[in-house]
Amino acid sequence: MATRSIQFPPTFSWGTSTSAYQIEGGGTNTDWWRFEHAPNTIAAEVCGDACDSWHRYEEDLDLLVQFGLNSFRLSVEWARIEPERGTISIDALNHYRNVLEACHARSILPVVTLHHFTLPTWVADAGGFENPEIVDWLANYARVVVQELGALIGIACTINEPNIVAVMGYLLGFFPPQVSDNERFVAVNEMMRRAHVAMREALREGPGDFPIGMPLSMQEYEALAGGEALLEEMRDEMEDKYLRAVDDDDYVGVQCYTKLLVGPDGVVFDPPGEKTEMGYLFWPQCVEHTVRRAASFTSKPIIVTENGIGTNDDEQRIRYLHAALKGLQRVLDDGIDVRGYFQWSLLDNFEWTLGYAPKFGIVSVDRTTFARSPKPSAQWYAQATANFPASVSGTLP
Ligand code: BGC
């Protein structure tokens, strides 16, 4: 294992989170693009130009400056950097170098994810996460990224929500490659952990002294009568096996949105209570819960790499963020080592199979002109993070 010094940011990271495919537009060379364009696809609509952030990234970064945030989580697109096996696009690397330099020019720490849901078509065609060669392919890709961009990376995330890629793609069939098979789902989770380690070790070859981790999707779980055993089984596969494997990472990335109720027949859809646009329970308490749970497995620093709410009701978003940050304050008060919080998301963007209907952004994006308009929640988040923790000590006015 490579050894090197690690530089954590000196101050708490307040940011927003995004991913390449969801905001850049034109991610044509990916499995997702193909999935959206397939006959009889279950995708609500195509990603198309997304938020055109490929061209408008400086506008996006200026918004962060306007909101007083010090960090930005973005991803680089493997399909652009390595459009064919072994062929590296200098143009794509130059683009991402410009993006990272534009972050630094604004004193914004770039938190860079290498894989966020999408695969180049050449990888998907060769079996994707079911072909063991993907471990080497991802490690080689990580090596290219670090050699070219490592000196500009603030924090690195290897694979975003590997457990969601596995469950949605290989058990529930809701994401490409639309498989529904428990054995294959479990095998993909194992492959994810292997790929993560290989990528982490490649990234450690440097240059760069940034911390490296893997953002995990976590839930608050509640068992209904008779659902206890199933809950344990599900959580073990989705979370615990990953949390037991992070000891050699530099930090743990926690991403959470809601609470799941588990009955004897599985997850209860449409549970009673306030809902979000995604049909999820309105459950900002999940931040406190999942951070405490992650901390019970490891003493590594924790970063909340994603948390937010899909809603058209911006007042509901403010209530959500307020309660989420209150929970964050409680875990910090208890001495849990949380280093950052990243709201999902800066912009209303492409919400995968559901298309553009769900609104996760604190900034709306005109679907024709791509004009960005900050919502009241952006203003609220700017003030809350500037005055934290005083800003969340009471109830909302
Ligand atoms: C993913 C994002 C997604 C968000 C909201 C996370 O699972 O990392 O890509 O948009 O949740 O659903």
Residues whose N, C-alpha, C, O or C-beta is under 5 A from the ligand:
A	BS01	BGC	E161
